[in-house]
Amino acid sequence: MAAPAVKDAPVVLISDLHLQESRPDITRAFVDFIARIPAACREFFILGDLFELWIGDDAVSPLANEVATSLKSLAGRGVNIYLMHGNRDFLIGDEYAARCGGKLISEPFELEVEGASWLLLHGDALCTDDAAYMEFRRMVRNPAWQREFLSRPLAERQAWADMARERSQAAAVDKPAEIMDVNHGAVLELIRASGHHRILHGHTHRPAVHELHDAGPSPAEPATRVVLGDWDRNGWYATIDGAEFTLQNFPIPGS
């Protein structure tokens, strides 16, 4: 799926805010960020893990309402909003996306900005060295599993999500750092299969710009992989304007 071409306006992208009631500082930073996005922005992408946990669109909360209200106001200013699933909020549905004034998109997502093509994704699908996580991902991304899970009572869903998060955090302690990063071979395979030489994703919490000399159109023109940072002490975002891009951060007050 691809978004319409954007002319004469930058695209703004964020990911991995992991919004939760215990971090009101990040929620405030997000709401403030939405309020001051440049007026010239016409496309706004959230590339997964907007929330730390999401157990269904029917799980109403003040936090979910505040975020939806903020994004709806951005949509009211003429900005197209796109939401992508992450590994924490893969159960966000069309109903909540509509409340935000946006729409859900699948990954990988092809974005064309003034003739320059980018491939957008959350990033967890590239972490193929983590076999246990990839098995878990295949299970929870299965539509049949999701339908069955969403049919359960809210309390049961919440208990399962809390348990899954605790197990994930415990397992991460014993995993080598490189296992939780993207696999270079998986990146090269994606580039070659898609034909895109500009990739942008989040998930790893390792903000950086990587030049891939073994995957570009020519030795003198490397492929580019841009990694968004997570929101913790700083908020991270990228802007894309054709083939030009920036990766920026700002301090989060109170963090």
C-alpha positions as CSV (number, residue, x, y, z in Angstrom):
1,M,0.0,0.0,0.0
2,A,1.3,3.4,-0.8
3,A,0.4,6.9,0.3
4,P,-0.3,9.6,-2.3
5,A,2.7,11.5,-3.5
6,V,3.4,14.6,-1.4
7,K,4.5,17.8,-3.2
8,D,6.3,20.7,-1.6
9,A,5.7,19.6,2.0
10,P,7.8,17.6,4.4
11,V,6.7,14.3,6.0
12,V,7.0,13.9,9.7
13,L,7.6,10.5,11.3
14,I,7.8,9.1,14.8
15,S,7.7,5.8,16.5
16,D,8.2,4.0,19.9
17,L,6.6,6.5,22.3
18,H,5.3,3.6,24.4
19,L,2.7,5.9,26.0
20,Q,1.4,4.7,29.4
21,E,-0.2,6.2,32.5
22,S,3.1,5.9,34.4
23,R,4.9,8.3,32.1
24,P,2.7,11.4,31.9
25,D,5.8,13.4,30.9
26,I,6.0,11.6,27.5
27,T,2.3,12.1,26.9
28,R,2.7,15.8,27.6
29,A,5.6,16.0,25.2
30,F,3.6,14.2,22.5
31,V,0.7,16.5,22.9
32,D,3.0,19.5,22.7
33,F,4.8,18.1,19.7
34,I,1.5,17.6,17.9
35,A,0.5,21.2,18.6
36,R,3.8,22.6,17.2
37,I,4.3,20.4,14.1
38,P,5.2,22.8,11.2
39,A,2.1,24.0,9.4
40,A,3.7,22.9,6.1
41,C,3.5,19.3,7.2
42,R,0.9,17.4,5.3
43,E,1.7,13.8,6.2
44,F,2.3,12.4,9.7
45,F,3.3,8.8,10.3
46,I,3.4,6.9,13.6
47,L,5.4,3.8,12.8
48,G,4.3,1.6,15.7
49,D,4.4,1.4,19.5
50,L,2.5,4.6,20.0
51,F,1.2,2.8,23.2
52,E,3.1,0.5,25.6
53,L,0.1,-1.8,25.6
54,W,-3.1,-2.1,23.5
55,I,-5.7,-4.7,24.3
56,G,-8.4,-3.6,21.9
57,D,-10.2,-0.5,20.8
58,D,-13.0,-1.2,23.3
59,A,-10.5,-0.6,26.2
60,V,-11.4,3.0,26.8
61,S,-9.0,5.1,28.9
62,P,-8.3,8.8,29.6
63,L,-4.9,8.3,28.0
64,A,-6.4,6.8,24.8
65,N,-8.9,9.6,24.7
66,E,-6.3,12.4,25.1
67,V,-4.1,10.9,22.3
68,A,-7.1,10.6,20.0
69,T,-8.2,14.2,20.7
70,S,-4.7,15.5,20.0
71,L,-4.3,13.6,16.7
72,K,-7.8,14.6,15.7
73,S,-6.9,18.2,16.1
74,L,-3.9,17.7,13.8
75,A,-6.1,16.0,11.2
76,G,-8.4,19.1,11.5
77,R,-5.4,21.2,10.4
78,G,-5.3,19.3,7.1
79,V,-2.6,16.8,8.0
80,N,-3.0,13.2,6.8
81,I,-2.3,10.8,9.6
82,Y,-1.1,7.2,9.2
83,L,-0.7,4.7,12.0
84,M,1.3,1.5,11.7
85,H,1.2,-1.4,14.2
86,G,4.2,-2.0,16.5
87,N,5.1,-5.0,18.6
88,R,3.3,-3.5,21.6
89,D,0.1,-2.0,20.0
90,F,-0.6,-4.5,17.1
91,L,-4.2,-4.7,18.2
92,I,-5.1,-1.0,17.3
93,G,-8.0,-1.2,15.0
94,D,-9.7,0.9,12.4
95,E,-12.1,2.2,15.0
96,Y,-9.4,3.9,17.1
97,A,-7.5,5.1,14.0
98,A,-10.7,6.8,12.9
99,R,-11.1,8.4,16.3
100,C,-7.6,9.8,15.7
101,G,-8.6,11.2,12.3
102,G,-6.2,8.8,10.7
103,K,-6.0,5.4,9.0
104,L,-4.1,2.2,9.6
105,I,-1.4,1.2,7.1
106,S,0.4,-2.2,6.6
107,E,4.1,-2.8,6.5
108,P,6.2,-2.5,4.6
109,F,4.6,0.8,3.4
110,E,5.8,2.6,0.2
111,L,6.0,6.3,0.5
112,E,6.8,8.6,-2.4
113,V,7.8,12.2,-1.6
114,E,8.6,14.4,-4.6
115,G,9.8,11.5,-6.7
116,A,11.9,9.9,-4.0
117,S,10.7,6.5,-2.7
118,W,11.0,5.3,0.9
119,L,10.0,2.0,2.5
120,L,8.5,2.4,6.0
121,L,8.1,-0.3,8.6
122,H,8.1,-0.7,12.4
123,G,11.3,-2.7,12.3
124,D,10.7,-5.8,14.4
125,A,10.2,-8.0,11.4
126,L,13.9,-7.5,10.6
127,C,15.1,-8.8,14.0
128,T,15.3,-12.3,12.7
129,D,18.1,-13.5,15.0
130,D,15.6,-13.4,17.9
131,A,14.0,-16.7,17.1
132,A,11.7,-16.8,20.2
133,Y,10.4,-13.3,19.4
134,M,9.8,-14.1,15.8
135,E,7.7,-17.1,16.8
136,F,5.7,-15.0,19.2
137,R,5.2,-12.4,16.5
138,R,3.9,-14.9,14.0
139,M,1.3,-16.0,16.6
140,V,0.0,-12.6,17.6
141,R,-0.1,-11.2,14.1
142,N,-2.3,-14.1,13.0
143,P,-5.8,-12.7,12.3
144,A,-7.5,-15.8,13.7
145,W,-5.5,-15.5,17.0
146,Q,-6.4,-11.8,17.2
147,R,-10.1,-12.4,16.6
148,E,-10.1,-15.0,19.4
149,F,-8.1,-12.8,21.8
150,L,-10.4,-9.8,21.2
151,S,-13.4,-11.9,22.0
152,R,-12.2,-12.4,25.6
153,P,-13.3,-10.1,28.5
154,L,-11.2,-7.0,29.0
155,A,-9.9,-8.1,32.3
156,E,-8.6,-11.4,30.8
157,R,-6.9,-9.5,27.9
158,Q,-5.3,-7.1,30.3
159,A,-3.9,-10.0,32.5
160,W,-2.5,-11.7,29.4
161,A,-0.9,-8.5,28.1
162,D,0.7,-7.8,31.5
163,M,2.1,-11.3,31.7
164,A,3.4,-11.1,28.2
165,R,5.2,-7.8,28.9
166,E,6.8,-9.1,32.1
167,R,8.1,-12.2,30.3
168,S,9.4,-10.1,27.4
169,Q,11.3,-7.8,29.8
170,A,12.7,-10.7,31.7
171,A,13.9,-12.4,28.6
172,A,15.5,-9.2,27.3
173,V,17.8,-9.2,30.3
174,D,19.5,-12.4,29.2
175,K,19.6,-11.7,25.4
176,P,22.8,-10.4,23.8
177,A,22.2,-6.9,22.5
178,E,22.9,-7.8,18.9
179,I,20.1,-10.4,18.9
180,M,17.6,-7.6,19.5
181,D,18.9,-5.5,16.7
182,V,18.0,-5.9,13.0
183,N,19.7,-8.7,11.0
184,H,21.9,-7.2,8.3
185,G,21.0,-10.0,5.9
186,A,17.3,-9.4,6.5
187,V,17.8,-5.7,5.6
188,L,19.6,-6.6,2.4
189,E,17.0,-9.1,1.5
190,L,14.2,-6.5,2.0
191,I,16.1,-3.9,-0.1
192,R,16.7,-6.3,-3.0
193,A,13.2,-7.7,-2.9
194,S,11.5,-4.3,-2.7
195,G,13.8,-2.3,-5.0
196,H,13.8,0.5,-2.4
197,H,17.1,1.9,-1.4
198,R,15.8,4.2,1.4
199,I,14.4,2.5,4.5
200,L,13.1,4.1,7.7
201,H,12.0,2.2,10.8
202,G,11.9,2.2,14.6
203,H,11.6,-0.6,17.2
204,T,15.3,-1.1,18.1
205,H,15.6,2.2,20.1
206,R,18.9,2.8,18.4
207,P,18.5,6.0,16.5
208,A,21.0,6.3,13.6
209,V,21.6,6.8,9.9
210,H,23.3,3.8,8.3
211,E,24.8,3.9,4.8
212,L,24.8,0.4,3.2
213,H,27.4,0.3,0.6
214,D,26.7,-3.3,-0.2
215,A,23.0,-2.6,-1.1
216,G,22.8,0.7,-3.0
217,P,22.2,1.3,-6.7
218,S,26.0,1.6,-7.2
219,P,29.1,1.5,-5.1
220,A,29.1,5.3,-5.2
221,E,25.5,5.5,-4.1
222,P,24.8,3.5,-0.9
223,A,21.4,2.5,0.4
224,T,20.2,4.4,3.5
225,R,18.6,3.0,6.6
226,V,17.2,5.6,9.0
227,V,16.3,4.4,12.5
228,L,14.0,6.4,14.7
229,G,14.6,6.7,18.4
230,D,12.2,5.9,21.3
231,W,10.8,8.6,23.5
232,D,12.2,8.5,26.9
233,R,14.6,11.3,28.0
234,N,14.3,12.7,24.5
235,G,11.7,12.7,21.8
236,W,12.8,11.6,18.3
237,Y,11.3,12.4,14.9
238,A,12.4,12.4,11.3
239,T,11.4,14.6,8.4
240,I,11.5,13.6,4.8
241,D,11.5,16.1,2.0
242,G,12.1,14.2,-1.3
243,A,15.5,12.5,-1.1
244,E,16.5,14.8,1.8
245,F,15.8,13.8,5.4
246,T,16.6,14.8,9.0
247,L,16.7,12.8,12.2
248,Q,16.2,15.1,15.2
249,N,15.5,14.9,18.9
250,F,14.5,17.2,21.7
251,P,14.6,16.9,25.5
252,I,11.4,15.8,27.3
253,P,10.8,18.0,30.4
254,G,10.5,16.1,33.6
255,S,12.0,12.8,32.3
